[in-house]
Amino acid sequence: MSVSEQAIKSIVIVGGGTAGWMTAAAMAKHFGNMPVEITLVESSQLGTIGVGEATIPTLRRFYAKLGLTDIDVIKATNATCKLGIEFKDWHTKSSSFIHPFGLFGQPANNVAFHHYWLKLREKGDITSLAEYSLGVSLAQNNKFCLPAPKPSSPLAIFDWALHFDAGLFANLMRDNALANGAKTIDAKICDVKIDSTNGNISAITLEDGQSISADLFIDCSGFKGLLIEEALNTGYEDWSHWLLCDRAVAVQSESDSIPIPRTISTAHQAGWQWKIPLQTRTGNGHVYCSQFIDKQQATETLLANIAGKTLHEPREFSFTPGRRQKAWNKNCIAIGLASGFLEPLESTSIALIETAIERLLLTFDKPSYNQQQVERFNEVSKMEYERVRDFIILHYKANQRTDSEFWQICRDMQLPSELEHKMHLFKTQGTLERYPWEIFGPDSWLAIYHGFNYLPDVYDKKVDNMPLEEIQKGLFQMRNSIKKSVKAVPEHQEFLQRFGGYQPKPSTA
Ligand SMILES: Cc1cc2nc3c(=O)[nH]c(=O)nc-3n(C[C@H](O)[C@H](O)[C@H](O)COP(=O)(O)OP(=O)(O)OC[C@H]3O[C@@H](n4cnc5c(N)ncnc54)[C@H](O)[C@@H]3O)c2cc1C
């Protein structure tokens, strides 16, 4: 081992929320045959944030690596299936579109599908891009089945994620971690000791005076960043000039309908409201900008837009959008809310937990690390956060609402340069540029551009090599093929009843 290589014999994970237990489960499995002790310290007295119910498909890959099947997780967490997000009133009031986890149309002659669609549009064809997405069509029709393992064409490709109970999911991760040898301590940490020789964290002190030392600490302590910020003063990059929302109020309610396979995000005067259907209840929340409305107004708006009976008093959250300047500082790595926060508009927080864990596991092919790996981890974490940030900003920037100052300011905002470049390329050439470390691929960007009617001025002229009638016929066949496929798919609640343990209430059966 070279001098700069730091050996890891013990890891302490601070925090037992979604981030902490996901990290513990993945680490316990990864280090299973290596002499590395993993201990998670959490405080049941302090509790967890308890929200975070909508996910993206990467989550399914994460738990599969832990040996869990989709059906295991659906049953254990009261989950429903998610094919995408429906955005209501975002572009203009009364508008609606779906961002699916899937593709639009079929490319031909090395030209992306949307260029063919754009040409027909120019010729007066008014069919929506959404008609070329199986994911959108299934979501709109409340249908669900597992995607074909080997899809016959791009038209059959769609992906899916889950809406789940966050507490139950953390329990599942906990069971998995403990089964693989992780240890847990329920206690409040009241002090963090720094080694004055190198600035590393040497130990944490619990309320009863017990001191726990480790080679590596993973900070999953939530927004405050007990280790990464309060002890190591790492610093936070504030992005509130781009993402104006800084508060949320959330409440669970009784289900008011059959569970649908999509999240609903409805824009309001100074923010937006989520509706996340679980098997047994619905999660609701209003994310808003406190410069424009106060807590009371935000809560009234939330409650006025919930159909089912609420199950508890609304809970409030306050946050600063942004990221920790270094995700890995000294011998401490921040994961989850301790590493930063972007509003849950595209359900990316848990996804950023997974990707951080994935990167760590790649770093630890042996139980040690060096400074070069730390720097690479920080560089990639930064890029990944920025790319998600830009995708979220696009939703605000492209709005055409005229009903409030909030939406006007969002529309007028100056963009981060990479986003500006990306939007410019799409507008002027129809090019969907993909940057490294982007979680959302070109079809996701296309869904949002199209949903906001932000469309290119031109289409790729290579499209003109194909006779117009042939393009018309091809696109007609694609729409028909999708319609036929949707007809053959069962209802989402049927899928849940059959495989996921869903029991409909007599009134909704
Ligand atoms: C309003 C809102 C809505 C959200 N919706 C979504 C969503 O739909 N999808 C999504 O992907 N994400 C969402 N998120 C983000 C998601 O909730 C978090 O990413 C996820 O829950 C992970 O949280 P965490 O584990 O980092 O922190 P927490 O859940 O806050 O856990 C922190 C842990 O640290 C422990 N701890 C803290 N201090 C101490 C101490 N002194 N001693 C011992 N233990 C301590 C706590 O007890 C707890 O166990 C949302 C967030 C908010 C605010």
The ligand as an SDF file (V2000), in Angstrom:
LIG
                    3D

 53 58  0  0  0  0  0  0  0  0999 V2000
  -40.5960   18.3170    1.6630 C   0  0  0  0  0  0  0  0  0  0  0  0
  -39.7090   17.2470    1.1410 C   0  0  0  0  0  0  0  0  0  0  0  0
  -40.1830   16.3190    0.2120 C   0  0  0  0  0  0  0  0  0  0  0  0
  -39.3370   15.3260   -0.3010 C   0  0  0  0  0  0  0  0  0  0  0  0
  -39.7890   14.4560   -1.2560 N   0  0  0  0  0  0  0  0  0  0  0  0
  -38.9240   13.5950   -1.8410 C   0  0  0  0  0  0  0  0  0  0  0  0
  -39.3350   12.7120   -2.8560 C   0  0  0  0  0  0  0  0  0  0  0  0
  -40.5060   12.6540   -3.2200 O   0  0  0  0  0  0  0  0  0  0  0  0
  -38.4090   11.9090   -3.4270 N   0  0  0  0  0  0  0  0  0  0  0  0
  -37.1030   11.9150   -3.0350 C   0  0  0  0  0  0  0  0  0  0  0  0
  -36.2900   11.1970   -3.6220 O   0  0  0  0  0  0  0  0  0  0  0  0
  -36.7030   12.6920   -2.0240 N   0  0  0  0  0  0  0  0  0  0  0  0
  -37.5690   13.5250   -1.4240 C   0  0  0  0  0  0  0  0  0  0  0  0
  -37.1500   14.3150   -0.3920 N   0  0  0  0  0  0  0  0  0  0  0  0
  -35.8110   14.1290    0.1430 C   0  0  0  0  0  0  0  0  0  0  0  0
  -35.8060   12.8900    1.0660 C   0  0  0  0  0  0  0  0  0  0  0  0
  -36.7320   13.0820    2.1020 O   0  0  0  0  0  0  0  0  0  0  0  0
  -34.4270   12.6650    1.6430 C   0  0  0  0  0  0  0  0  0  0  0  0
  -33.4640   12.6560    0.6200 O   0  0  0  0  0  0  0  0  0  0  0  0
  -34.3430   11.3220    2.3430 C   0  0  0  0  0  0  0  0  0  0  0  0
  -35.3820   11.1690    3.2510 O   0  0  0  0  0  0  0  0  0  0  0  0
  -33.0220   11.1740    3.0390 C   0  0  0  0  0  0  0  0  0  0  0  0
  -32.9780   11.8920    4.2180 O   0  0  0  0  0  0  0  0  0  0  0  0
  -31.7050   11.6910    5.1440 P   0  0  0  0  0  0  0  0  0  0  0  0
  -31.6100   10.2580    5.5050 O   0  0  0  0  0  0  0  0  0  0  0  0
  -30.5480   12.3280    4.4980 O   0  0  0  0  0  0  0  0  0  0  0  0
  -32.0280   12.5730    6.4250 O   0  0  0  0  0  0  0  0  0  0  0  0
  -33.0610   12.3260    7.6960 P   0  0  0  0  0  0  0  0  0  0  0  0
  -34.2560   11.5390    7.3120 O   0  0  0  0  0  0  0  0  0  0  0  0
  -33.2540   13.6970    8.2320 O   0  0  0  0  0  0  0  0  0  0  0  0
  -32.2200   11.4560    8.6790 O   0  0  0  0  0  0  0  0  0  0  0  0
  -31.2530   12.0090    9.5410 C   0  0  0  0  0  0  0  0  0  0  0  0
  -30.8510   10.9760   10.5730 C   0  0  0  0  0  0  0  0  0  0  0  0
  -29.7910   11.5010   11.3550 O   0  0  0  0  0  0  0  0  0  0  0  0
  -30.0790   11.2800   12.7170 C   0  0  0  0  0  0  0  0  0  0  0  0
  -29.4140   12.2940   13.5300 N   0  0  0  0  0  0  0  0  0  0  0  0
  -29.3990   13.6330   13.3260 C   0  0  0  0  0  0  0  0  0  0  0  0
  -28.7100   14.2230   14.3330 N   0  0  0  0  0  0  0  0  0  0  0  0
  -28.2880   13.2420   15.1610 C   0  0  0  0  0  0  0  0  0  0  0  0
  -27.5620   13.2210   16.3780 C   0  0  0  0  0  0  0  0  0  0  0  0
  -27.1190   14.3390   16.9800 N   0  0  0  0  0  0  0  0  0  0  0  0
  -27.3310   12.0250   16.9610 N   0  0  0  0  0  0  0  0  0  0  0  0
  -27.7840   10.8500   16.3810 C   0  0  0  0  0  0  0  0  0  0  0  0
  -28.4730   10.8230   15.2390 N   0  0  0  0  0  0  0  0  0  0  0  0
  -28.7310   12.0100   14.6480 C   0  0  0  0  0  0  0  0  0  0  0  0
  -31.5950   11.3640   12.7870 C   0  0  0  0  0  0  0  0  0  0  0  0
  -32.1140   10.7890   13.9650 O   0  0  0  0  0  0  0  0  0  0  0  0
  -31.9590   10.5880   11.5310 C   0  0  0  0  0  0  0  0  0  0  0  0
  -31.9150    9.2070   11.8030 O   0  0  0  0  0  0  0  0  0  0  0  0
  -37.9930   15.2780    0.1470 C   0  0  0  0  0  0  0  0  0  0  0  0
  -37.5350   16.1830    1.1010 C   0  0  0  0  0  0  0  0  0  0  0  0
  -38.3750   17.1590    1.5910 C   0  0  0  0  0  0  0  0  0  0  0  0
  -37.8590   18.1370    2.6140 C   0  0  0  0  0  0  0  0  0  0  0  0
  1  2  1  0
  2  3  1  0
  2 52  2  0
  3  4  2  0
  4  5  1  0
  4 50  1  0
  5  6  2  0
  6  7  1  0
  6 13  1  0
  7  8  2  0
  7  9  1  0
  9 10  1  0
 10 11  2  0
 10 12  1  0
 12 13  2  0
 13 14  1  0
 14 15  1  0
 14 50  1  0
 15 16  1  0
 16 17  1  0
 16 18  1  0
 18 19  1  0
 18 20  1  0
 20 21  1  0
 20 22  1  0
 22 23  1  0
 23 24  1  0
 24 25  2  0
 24 26  1  0
 24 27  1  0
 27 28  1  0
 28 29  2  0
 28 30  1  0
 28 31  1  0
 31 32  1  0
 32 33  1  0
 33 34  1  0
 33 48  1  0
 34 35  1  0
 35 36  1  0
 35 46  1  0
 36 37  1  0
 36 45  1  0
 37 38  2  0
 38 39  1  0
 39 40  1  0
 39 45  2  0
 40 41  1  0
 40 42  2  0
 42 43  1  0
 43 44  2  0
 44 45  1  0
 46 47  1  0
 46 48  1  0
 48 49  1  0
 50 51  2  0
 51 52  1  0
 52 53  1  0
M  END
$$$$
